[in-house]
């Protein structure tokens, strides 16, 4: 089995449909921006992006969104575009969402069919006590910053819920993985709910009872047609994920929110814990190794954010306290988290690991919130 010292393998380049850029291009046109010139500066041409079914690299989309916000001097660009979204703007997936009988079913479908719009993206809906949590994140930690995509996605989905189900809908909480930036009061006014930053993912926390309220009787014939069309789109452009990829996705979505155990993940993947352990072994990895890889990867990203606190990073990564995270990080890198952060901010780049990483963080599994059912998430 591979050692946990190894870095995760490079993922296939994720793609996104050009239709996802339509709201941005419409906004740029209203600002009288030379669209052809803007695209050319970022390695794109209008022929590529005018076909809504054509694909482009997700990394290019994320960078394009961030650059547009900077060039327009509009830090809330993602928010502004998200407020204008309609179901048809995201294609058959948006129409399917609008026809769903409940908010819960709508988000389940968004999570199931997100690959019809973009790859390299993790999304799921899960229960935590009396609440439902819908979580969304881009898998590649190196795609950063990605604030515009995150705020656009959550604001757009909030708008979809209000236009398709209830105009007064509000989540219990909203989570963002990035730091506070721009007009934070604007987001609170839009969501009508507390907004938390520096979290382990982008999320809506909503009341399970409210999300299960029936708003319409769906047309099963039409739903079936849409689902077949979406499945065809996914089949054309996506290879089936390995068990390792599926477990990585669930770790990224659950960490800090839900127990990450073989039993929990096996249930979600519809197999026995023993089968999951065996399948991971066949792919030369383990749950422990994948969890450690995710924490190492995201710790480096979070610590390079301006104003990041070690305690916040520890919490976002599901550790029960800062000390356990401190020991783990020093074992991985040979550096204390605070020293790593200072070096990253001073050099403007992410320092490479400067020491051979420890095999695993000593005792981390015994003091980790979100790995151990005896340590439930906050």
C-alpha positions as CSV (number, residue, x, y, z in Angstrom):
1,X,0.0,0.0,0.0
2,X,1.2,3.5,-0.7
3,X,2.6,5.5,2.2
4,X,0.7,8.5,3.4
5,X,3.9,10.5,2.8
6,X,3.0,10.6,-0.9
7,X,1.2,13.6,-2.3
8,X,-2.1,12.9,-4.0
9,X,-1.8,12.1,-7.7
10,X,-2.6,14.8,-10.2
11,X,-6.3,14.8,-11.2
12,X,-7.5,14.8,-14.7
13,X,-8.1,18.4,-16.0
14,X,-11.6,19.3,-15.0
15,X,-13.9,20.9,-17.6
16,X,-16.9,23.2,-17.5
17,X,-19.5,23.9,-20.2
18,X,-19.2,27.3,-21.9
19,X,-22.9,28.0,-21.0
20,X,-21.7,28.6,-17.4
21,X,-20.0,31.8,-18.8
22,X,-23.1,33.3,-20.4
23,X,-24.1,35.4,-17.3
24,X,-20.5,36.8,-17.1
25,X,-20.4,37.6,-20.8
26,X,-23.8,39.3,-20.7
27,X,-22.5,41.5,-17.8
28,X,-19.3,42.4,-19.7
29,X,-21.3,43.4,-22.7
30,X,-23.4,45.8,-20.7
31,X,-20.1,47.4,-19.5
32,X,-19.1,47.9,-23.1
33,X,-16.1,45.6,-22.6
34,X,-14.3,44.4,-25.7
35,X,-15.3,40.8,-25.2
36,X,-13.1,39.4,-28.0
37,X,-10.0,41.2,-26.5
38,X,-10.9,40.1,-23.0
39,X,-11.2,36.5,-24.1
40,X,-8.0,36.7,-26.2
41,X,-6.0,37.9,-23.2
42,X,-7.1,34.8,-21.3
43,X,-6.5,32.3,-24.1
44,X,-10.1,31.9,-25.4
45,X,-11.9,32.9,-28.5
46,X,-15.6,33.7,-29.1
47,X,-16.1,30.7,-31.3
48,X,-15.3,28.4,-28.3
49,X,-17.6,30.1,-25.8
50,X,-20.6,30.8,-28.0
51,X,-21.5,27.1,-28.3
52,X,-23.2,26.4,-24.9
53,X,-22.3,22.7,-25.1
54,X,-18.6,23.2,-25.7
55,X,-16.1,22.6,-22.9
56,X,-13.3,24.6,-21.5
57,X,-10.9,24.0,-18.5
58,X,-12.5,24.7,-15.1
59,X,-9.2,26.4,-14.1
60,X,-9.5,28.8,-16.9
61,X,-13.1,29.6,-15.9
62,X,-12.2,30.3,-12.3
63,X,-9.3,32.6,-13.3
64,X,-11.5,34.4,-15.8
65,X,-14.1,35.1,-13.2
66,X,-11.5,36.5,-10.8
67,X,-9.8,38.6,-13.5
68,X,-13.1,40.0,-14.6
69,X,-13.9,41.1,-11.1
70,X,-10.5,42.8,-10.8
71,X,-10.6,44.5,-14.3
72,X,-14.1,45.8,-13.7
73,X,-13.2,46.9,-10.1
74,X,-16.2,45.0,-9.0
75,X,-15.3,42.7,-6.0
76,X,-19.0,41.6,-5.7
77,X,-19.2,40.4,-9.3
78,X,-20.2,36.9,-8.4
79,X,-22.9,38.2,-6.1
80,X,-24.4,40.5,-8.7
81,X,-24.5,37.8,-11.4
82,X,-25.9,35.2,-9.0
83,X,-28.9,37.5,-8.1
84,X,-29.9,37.6,-11.8
85,X,-29.9,33.8,-12.4
86,X,-33.0,31.9,-13.7
87,X,-33.5,28.2,-14.0
88,X,-33.0,28.1,-17.7
89,X,-29.6,29.9,-17.4
90,X,-28.0,26.7,-16.2
91,X,-29.6,24.5,-18.8
92,X,-31.6,21.3,-18.2
93,X,-30.2,21.0,-14.7
94,X,-31.9,24.3,-13.8
95,X,-35.2,23.3,-15.4
96,X,-35.1,20.0,-13.4
97,X,-34.5,21.9,-10.2
98,X,-37.4,24.2,-10.9
99,X,-39.8,21.2,-11.4
100,X,-38.8,19.4,-8.2
101,X,-41.5,18.9,-5.6
102,X,-39.4,20.0,-2.6
103,X,-36.2,22.0,-1.9
104,X,-34.6,18.8,-0.7
105,X,-35.2,17.0,-4.0
106,X,-34.0,20.0,-5.9
107,X,-30.7,20.1,-4.1
108,X,-30.3,16.3,-4.3
109,X,-30.7,16.6,-8.1
110,X,-28.2,19.5,-8.3
111,X,-25.7,17.4,-6.4
112,X,-26.3,14.3,-8.5
113,X,-26.1,16.0,-11.9
114,X,-23.5,18.8,-11.3
115,X,-21.2,16.9,-13.7
116,X,-23.5,17.8,-16.6
117,X,-22.3,21.4,-16.1
118,X,-18.8,21.1,-14.7
119,X,-16.3,18.5,-13.6
120,X,-13.8,18.7,-10.8
121,X,-16.6,19.7,-8.5
122,X,-17.9,18.1,-5.3
123,X,-21.5,18.5,-4.1
124,X,-23.8,16.6,-1.8
125,X,-26.7,16.9,0.5
126,X,-26.6,15.3,4.0
127,X,-28.3,15.4,7.3
128,X,-26.8,16.8,10.6
129,X,-29.3,16.5,13.4
130,X,-32.5,18.4,12.5
131,X,-30.8,20.2,9.6
132,X,-29.9,19.5,6.0
133,X,-26.5,20.6,4.7
134,X,-25.9,21.2,1.0
135,X,-22.2,21.5,0.3
136,X,-20.3,22.6,-2.8
137,X,-16.6,22.9,-3.5
138,X,-14.1,22.8,-6.3
139,X,-11.9,19.7,-5.7
140,X,-8.5,21.1,-6.8
141,X,-7.0,23.0,-3.9
142,X,-4.6,24.7,-6.2
143,X,-7.4,26.6,-7.9
144,X,-7.3,29.6,-5.7
145,X,-8.5,32.2,-5.2
146,X,-12.0,31.2,-6.2
147,X,-14.2,33.5,-4.2
148,X,-16.2,34.7,-7.3
149,X,-17.3,31.2,-8.2
150,X,-18.3,30.3,-4.6
151,X,-20.3,33.5,-4.1
152,X,-21.9,33.3,-7.5
153,X,-22.9,29.6,-6.9
154,X,-24.5,30.1,-3.5
155,X,-26.2,33.3,-4.4
156,X,-27.5,31.8,-7.6
157,X,-28.8,28.7,-5.8
158,X,-30.5,30.9,-3.2
159,X,-32.2,32.8,-6.0
160,X,-33.3,29.6,-7.6
161,X,-34.9,28.4,-4.4
162,X,-36.7,31.7,-4.0
163,X,-38.0,31.8,-7.6
164,X,-39.0,28.1,-7.7
165,X,-40.2,27.4,-4.2
166,X,-40.6,30.3,-1.7
167,X,-39.7,33.9,-2.1
168,X,-39.1,34.3,1.6
169,X,-36.7,31.3,1.8
170,X,-33.7,31.7,4.1
171,X,-31.1,29.2,5.2
172,X,-30.1,28.7,8.8
173,X,-26.5,29.5,8.0
174,X,-24.3,30.0,5.0
175,X,-20.6,28.9,4.9
176,X,-17.8,30.0,2.6
177,X,-14.3,28.5,2.5
178,X,-12.7,31.9,1.7
179,X,-11.9,34.7,4.1
180,X,-14.1,37.7,4.6
181,X,-13.7,40.1,1.7
182,X,-15.8,42.8,0.0
183,X,-19.2,43.7,1.3
184,X,-19.9,41.0,3.9
185,X,-23.1,42.9,5.0
186,X,-24.4,42.6,1.4
187,X,-24.2,38.8,1.6
188,X,-26.0,38.7,4.9
189,X,-28.8,40.9,3.5
190,X,-29.2,38.6,0.5
191,X,-29.2,35.4,2.4
192,X,-31.1,36.8,5.4
193,X,-28.9,34.5,7.5
194,X,-25.6,34.4,9.3
195,X,-22.6,34.1,7.0
196,X,-19.5,32.2,8.2
197,X,-16.1,32.4,6.5
198,X,-12.9,30.3,6.5
199,X,-15.0,27.1,6.6
200,X,-14.1,23.7,5.1
201,X,-16.5,24.2,2.2
202,X,-19.2,26.4,0.8
203,X,-22.6,25.4,2.2
204,X,-26.2,26.0,3.0
205,X,-27.5,24.8,6.3
206,X,-31.3,24.5,6.2
207,X,-34.1,23.1,8.3
208,X,-34.8,19.6,7.2
209,X,-38.6,20.0,7.8
210,X,-38.8,23.2,5.7
211,X,-36.7,21.6,2.9
212,X,-39.1,18.6,2.8
213,X,-42.3,20.7,2.4
214,X,-44.0,19.8,-0.9
215,X,-44.6,22.7,-3.3
216,X,-45.8,20.9,-6.4
217,X,-46.7,17.6,-8.0
218,X,-44.0,16.9,-10.5
219,X,-44.6,15.7,-14.1
220,X,-42.8,12.3,-14.0
221,X,-42.8,12.0,-17.8
222,X,-41.0,15.4,-18.2
223,X,-38.7,14.6,-15.3
224,X,-37.6,11.3,-16.9
225,X,-36.9,13.1,-20.3
226,X,-34.7,15.7,-18.5
227,X,-32.9,13.1,-16.4
228,X,-32.1,11.0,-19.5
229,X,-30.8,14.1,-21.3
230,X,-28.6,15.1,-18.4
231,X,-27.3,11.6,-18.0
232,X,-26.4,11.6,-21.7
233,X,-24.4,14.9,-21.2
234,X,-22.6,13.4,-18.2
235,X,-21.8,10.2,-20.1
236,X,-20.4,12.1,-23.0
237,X,-17.9,14.0,-21.0
238,X,-17.0,12.2,-17.8
239,X,-15.2,9.0,-17.0
240,X,-16.5,7.1,-14.0
241,X,-14.8,8.1,-10.8
242,X,-12.7,5.6,-9.0
243,X,-13.5,4.6,-5.4
244,X,-10.6,6.8,-4.3
245,X,-12.0,9.8,-6.2
246,X,-15.4,9.2,-4.6
247,X,-14.0,8.9,-1.1
248,X,-11.9,12.0,-1.6
249,X,-15.0,13.9,-2.7
250,X,-16.9,12.8,0.4
251,X,-14.0,13.8,2.7
252,X,-13.9,17.3,1.2
253,X,-17.7,17.7,1.6
254,X,-18.1,16.2,5.1
255,X,-15.0,17.3,7.0
256,X,-15.8,19.4,10.0
257,X,-19.5,18.7,9.5
258,X,-20.1,14.9,9.6
259,X,-18.3,11.8,10.9
260,X,-15.8,10.5,8.5
261,X,-15.5,6.8,9.1
262,X,-15.5,3.7,7.0
263,X,-19.0,2.9,8.1
264,X,-20.3,6.4,7.2
265,X,-18.7,6.5,3.8
266,X,-19.5,2.9,3.0
267,X,-23.2,3.6,3.7
268,X,-23.2,6.6,1.4
269,X,-21.4,4.6,-1.3
270,X,-23.8,1.7,-0.9
271,X,-21.3,-1.0,0.1
272,X,-20.1,-2.6,3.2
273,X,-17.2,-1.1,5.2
274,X,-15.2,-4.2,4.5
275,X,-15.8,-3.9,0.8
276,X,-14.9,-0.2,0.9
277,X,-11.6,-1.0,2.7
278,X,-10.8,-3.7,0.2
279,X,-11.6,-1.5,-2.8
280,X,-9.4,1.3,-1.5
281,X,-6.6,-1.3,-0.8
282,X,-6.9,-2.4,-4.4
283,X,-6.2,1.2,-5.4
284,X,-3.2,1.3,-3.1
285,X,-4.7,3.7,-0.6
286,X,-6.8,3.8,2.6
287,X,-9.3,6.2,4.3
288,X,-6.7,7.3,6.8
289,X,-4.2,8.1,4.0
290,X,-6.8,10.1,1.9
291,X,-8.0,12.0,5.0
292,X,-4.4,13.0,5.8
293,X,-3.7,14.0,2.2
294,X,-6.8,16.2,2.2
295,X,-5.8,17.9,5.5
296,X,-2.3,18.5,4.3
297,X,-3.5,20.0,1.0
298,X,-6.1,22.3,2.5
299,X,-4.0,23.3,5.5
300,X,-1.4,24.8,3.1
301,X,-4.1,26.7,1.3
302,X,-5.9,28.0,4.3
303,X,-2.7,29.1,6.1
304,X,-1.7,31.3,3.1
305,X,-4.9,33.3,3.4
306,X,-4.4,36.8,4.9
307,X,-5.6,36.9,8.5
308,X,-5.8,33.2,8.9
309,X,-5.7,31.9,12.4
310,X,-4.3,28.5,13.3
311,X,-7.3,27.7,15.5
312,X,-9.7,28.5,12.5
313,X,-7.7,26.2,10.2
314,X,-7.7,23.4,12.8
315,X,-11.5,23.7,13.1
316,X,-12.1,23.8,9.4
317,X,-10.1,20.6,9.0
318,X,-12.1,18.8,11.6
319,X,-9.5,18.7,14.4
320,X,-10.8,18.7,18.0
321,X,-8.3,21.3,19.1
322,X,-5.4,23.4,17.8
323,X,-2.7,21.3,19.5
324,X,-3.6,18.2,17.6
325,X,-3.4,20.1,14.3
326,X,-0.1,21.8,15.3
327,X,1.5,18.4,15.9
328,X,0.1,17.0,12.6
329,X,1.3,19.9,10.5
330,X,4.8,19.9,12.0
331,X,5.0,16.2,11.2
332,X,4.0,16.8,7.6
333,X,6.2,19.8,6.9
334,X,8.8,20.2,9.6
335,X,7.4,23.6,10.2
336,X,5.0,25.1,12.8
337,X,1.7,26.3,11.2
338,X,2.4,29.9,12.3
339,X,5.9,29.8,10.7
340,X,4.6,28.4,7.5
341,X,2.0,31.1,7.4
342,X,4.5,33.9,8.0
343,X,6.8,32.5,5.3
344,X,4.0,32.2,2.8
345,X,2.8,35.8,3.4
346,X,6.4,37.1,3.2
347,X,7.2,35.4,-0.1
348,X,3.8,35.7,-1.7
349,X,3.9,31.9,-2.5
350,X,3.2,28.6,-0.9
351,X,6.3,27.1,0.7
352,X,7.2,23.6,-0.4
353,X,7.3,21.0,2.3
354,X,10.8,21.3,3.9
355,X,11.0,17.9,5.7
356,X,10.0,14.4,5.1
357,X,6.4,14.1,6.2
358,X,5.6,11.8,9.1
359,X,3.9,8.6,8.3
360,X,0.7,9.9,9.8
361,X,-0.2,12.5,12.5
362,X,0.5,10.9,15.8
363,X,-2.8,10.2,17.7
364,X,-4.7,12.5,15.3
365,X,-7.5,10.0,14.9
366,X,-8.3,10.0,18.6
367,X,-8.8,13.7,18.9
368,X,-10.5,14.6,15.6
369,X,-13.9,16.2,15.3
370,X,-15.6,14.6,12.3
371,X,-13.6,11.4,12.2
372,X,-14.8,9.8,15.4
373,X,-18.5,9.4,16.3
374,X,-17.5,10.2,19.9
375,X,-16.6,13.7,18.7
376,X,-19.6,14.9,16.9
377,X,-19.3,18.1,14.7
378,X,-20.1,21.4,16.4
